[in-house]
Amino acid sequence: MATSSRASNASWDPILLISQIISMQTLHYLTLSVLIPPLLSIFAEAGALVFEGGATNVGMIMDWREMAGRPTVRGMQGEDRWDAYYGAWSGGKQLGSGWEEGRWDGWTDPMRGWVIAFSWIVASFADIYYLCILIRRPRLILDFALTLAFSHLVLTTYYSASIPTSLFFWLVIFAWSTITVIIAEQLCVKREMAEGLVISPPRDEADDLEMGELLRRD
């Protein structure tokens, strides 16, 4: 009874569990922060990018509307559809407003969403490495990958003050989860099999060793 209790305590370590979750989430966002800004600077339309806070805006990672290619603007209730586009905001500062010449006209760059989606897919391969190093156990890969995805959904909903309603966003999250879980599990299983494999000597060598031991004893 005492042995089973000690084994249960050894397998359940809440501090280790929480630290692994935080480490995975942090490494995931660090990877995205390395990939997204330079790719946006190269491929996204510079003029439209300015009114979204620039390539280094944290919203490019945390706001699901950026991946969906939707405007992150604020409209007033009761206004007509086009009159609602009265301002583009970032970090609490108004960057553009209205339809005046030289100001934001409501157009969003579709390339921005594709760049962010591509960065997520590339980041999945980095996440596979993190899972293999930090988590290691194949049976835990699915749990940690889905925990990371769920945590991002909670954070992006809080950041944008709206639940993700874009089919493109959900498809990217599903693709990221599928790639990460399948490949990471396969790699962890192969590693465990390689580490647990004991290579025995050939049958003839084993017989010779046993015969030699018997002769020495005689």
C-alpha positions as CSV (number, residue, x, y, z in Angstrom):
1,M,0.0,0.0,0.0
2,A,2.8,2.4,0.9
3,T,4.6,1.5,-2.3
4,S,1.6,2.3,-4.5
5,S,1.1,5.6,-2.7
6,R,4.7,6.6,-3.2
7,A,4.5,5.7,-6.9
8,S,1.3,7.8,-7.3
9,N,3.0,10.8,-5.7
10,A,6.0,10.4,-7.9
11,S,3.8,10.3,-11.1
12,W,1.8,13.4,-10.0
13,D,3.9,16.5,-9.7
14,P,1.8,19.6,-10.0
15,I,4.8,22.0,-10.0
16,L,6.4,20.1,-12.8
17,L,3.1,20.0,-14.7
18,I,2.5,23.7,-14.4
19,S,6.1,24.5,-15.3
20,Q,5.9,22.4,-18.4
21,I,2.7,24.0,-19.5
22,I,4.2,27.5,-19.0
23,S,7.4,26.5,-20.8
24,M,5.6,25.2,-23.8
25,Q,3.3,28.3,-24.1
26,T,6.3,30.6,-23.7
27,L,8.5,28.8,-26.3
28,H,5.6,28.7,-28.7
29,Y,5.0,32.4,-28.6
30,L,8.8,33.1,-28.7
31,T,9.0,31.0,-31.9
32,L,6.1,33.0,-33.4
33,S,7.6,36.3,-32.4
34,V,10.8,35.3,-34.2
35,L,9.0,34.2,-37.4
36,I,6.1,36.6,-37.9
37,P,7.7,40.1,-37.8
38,P,10.3,39.6,-40.6
39,L,7.9,37.6,-42.8
40,L,5.3,40.4,-42.5
41,S,7.8,43.0,-43.3
42,I,8.8,41.1,-46.5
43,F,5.4,39.9,-47.8
44,A,2.7,42.1,-46.2
45,E,1.5,45.4,-47.6
46,A,3.3,48.1,-45.7
47,G,0.6,50.7,-45.8
48,A,-2.1,48.4,-44.4
49,L,0.4,47.0,-41.9
50,V,1.0,50.5,-40.3
51,F,-2.7,50.8,-39.4
52,E,-2.5,47.5,-37.5
53,G,0.4,48.6,-35.3
54,G,3.2,47.3,-37.5
55,A,4.8,43.9,-37.9
56,T,6.0,43.8,-34.3
57,N,2.6,44.5,-32.8
58,V,1.7,41.8,-30.2
59,G,-1.7,41.5,-31.9
60,M,-0.1,39.7,-34.8
61,I,0.3,36.8,-32.4
62,M,-2.5,37.2,-29.9
63,D,-5.4,38.6,-32.0
64,W,-7.2,35.9,-34.0
65,R,-8.6,38.6,-36.3
66,E,-5.1,39.3,-37.7
67,M,-4.9,35.7,-38.9
68,A,-8.4,35.8,-40.2
69,G,-7.6,39.0,-42.2
70,R,-10.3,41.0,-40.5
71,P,-10.0,44.7,-39.5
72,T,-9.3,45.3,-35.8
73,V,-11.3,48.5,-35.6
74,R,-13.9,50.0,-33.3
75,G,-17.3,51.1,-34.5
76,M,-20.2,52.9,-32.8
77,Q,-23.5,51.2,-32.3
78,G,-26.3,52.6,-34.5
79,E,-24.0,53.7,-37.3
80,D,-24.3,52.5,-40.9
81,R,-22.0,49.7,-42.0
82,W,-19.5,51.8,-43.8
83,D,-19.6,54.7,-41.3
84,A,-18.6,52.2,-38.5
85,Y,-15.0,52.2,-39.8
86,Y,-14.1,55.3,-38.0
87,G,-10.8,54.3,-36.4
88,A,-8.0,51.8,-36.3
89,W,-6.5,51.2,-32.9
90,S,-3.4,49.6,-31.4
91,G,-2.2,49.6,-27.8
92,G,-4.9,52.1,-26.9
93,K,-3.8,54.7,-29.5
94,Q,-5.8,55.6,-32.6
95,L,-3.6,55.1,-35.7
96,G,-6.1,56.1,-38.4
97,S,-9.8,57.0,-38.9
98,G,-12.5,57.8,-41.3
99,W,-12.4,57.8,-45.1
100,E,-10.3,61.0,-45.5
101,E,-7.5,61.0,-48.0
102,G,-4.2,59.6,-46.6
103,R,-6.1,57.7,-43.8
104,W,-7.2,54.1,-43.4
105,D,-10.0,53.3,-45.8
106,G,-11.2,50.0,-44.3
107,W,-9.1,47.8,-46.6
108,T,-7.2,44.9,-45.0
109,D,-4.3,43.0,-46.6
110,P,-5.2,39.3,-47.1
111,M,-1.5,38.4,-47.3
112,R,-1.1,39.2,-43.6
113,G,-3.4,36.3,-42.6
114,W,-1.6,33.9,-44.9
115,V,1.8,34.9,-43.5
116,I,0.6,34.4,-39.9
117,A,-0.9,31.0,-40.8
118,F,2.3,29.9,-42.5
119,S,4.2,31.0,-39.4
120,W,2.0,28.8,-37.2
121,I,2.6,25.8,-39.4
122,V,6.4,26.4,-39.4
123,A,6.2,26.9,-35.6
124,S,4.6,23.4,-35.2
125,F,7.9,21.8,-36.1
126,A,9.6,23.8,-33.4
127,D,6.8,22.8,-31.0
128,I,7.5,19.1,-31.9
129,Y,11.1,19.5,-30.8
130,Y,10.0,21.3,-27.5
131,L,7.5,18.4,-26.8
132,C,10.1,15.8,-27.4
133,I,12.6,17.5,-25.1
134,L,10.3,18.8,-22.3
135,I,7.5,16.2,-22.2
136,R,9.1,13.1,-23.6
137,R,6.3,10.6,-22.8
138,P,4.2,9.7,-25.9
139,R,1.0,9.4,-23.9
140,L,1.3,13.0,-22.7
141,I,2.0,14.6,-26.1
142,L,-1.7,14.9,-27.0
143,D,-2.6,16.4,-23.6
144,F,0.1,19.1,-23.7
145,A,-0.5,20.0,-27.4
146,L,-4.3,20.5,-26.8
147,T,-3.6,22.4,-23.6
148,L,-1.4,24.8,-25.6
149,A,-4.1,25.2,-28.2
150,F,-6.8,25.7,-25.6
151,S,-4.7,28.3,-23.7
152,H,-4.2,30.2,-26.9
153,L,-7.9,30.2,-27.6
154,V,-8.6,31.6,-24.1
155,L,-5.9,34.3,-24.5
156,T,-6.8,35.4,-28.0
157,T,-10.5,35.6,-27.0
158,Y,-9.5,37.8,-24.0
159,Y,-7.2,39.9,-26.1
160,S,-9.6,40.6,-28.9
161,A,-12.7,40.7,-26.6
162,S,-14.4,38.3,-29.1
163,I,-14.7,34.6,-29.6
164,P,-13.0,33.4,-32.8
165,T,-15.6,33.0,-35.6
166,S,-13.2,32.6,-38.6
167,L,-13.2,29.2,-40.3
168,F,-9.7,29.9,-41.6
169,F,-8.5,30.4,-38.1
170,W,-10.0,27.2,-36.8
171,L,-8.5,25.3,-39.8
172,V,-5.0,26.6,-39.1
173,I,-5.3,25.6,-35.4
174,F,-6.6,22.2,-36.4
175,A,-3.7,21.7,-38.9
176,W,-1.2,22.9,-36.3
177,S,-2.5,20.4,-33.7
178,T,-2.6,17.5,-36.1
179,I,1.0,18.0,-37.3
180,T,2.3,18.6,-33.8
181,V,0.6,15.6,-32.1
182,I,1.2,13.0,-34.8
183,I,4.9,13.7,-35.5
184,A,5.8,14.4,-31.8
185,E,4.2,11.1,-30.7
186,Q,5.9,9.1,-33.4
187,L,9.3,10.6,-32.5
188,C,8.8,9.9,-28.8
189,V,7.7,6.3,-29.4
190,K,10.7,5.7,-31.6
191,R,13.1,7.1,-28.9
192,E,11.5,5.0,-26.2
193,M,11.8,1.9,-28.3
194,A,15.5,2.7,-29.0
195,E,16.3,3.4,-25.4
196,G,14.5,0.3,-24.1
197,L,15.9,-2.1,-26.7
198,V,18.5,-4.5,-25.3
199,I,20.6,-6.2,-27.9
200,S,21.6,-9.7,-26.8
201,P,24.6,-11.5,-28.3
202,P,24.2,-14.0,-31.0
203,R,23.1,-17.5,-30.0
204,D,26.5,-19.2,-30.7
205,E,28.4,-16.6,-28.7
206,A,26.0,-17.0,-25.8
207,D,26.4,-20.8,-25.9
208,D,30.2,-20.5,-26.0
209,L,30.2,-18.1,-23.0
210,E,28.1,-20.6,-21.0
211,M,30.3,-23.5,-21.9
212,G,33.4,-21.5,-20.9
213,E,31.9,-20.7,-17.5
214,L,31.1,-24.4,-16.9
215,L,34.6,-25.5,-17.8
216,R,36.2,-22.9,-15.5
217,R,34.0,-24.1,-12.7
218,D,35.1,-27.7,-13.3
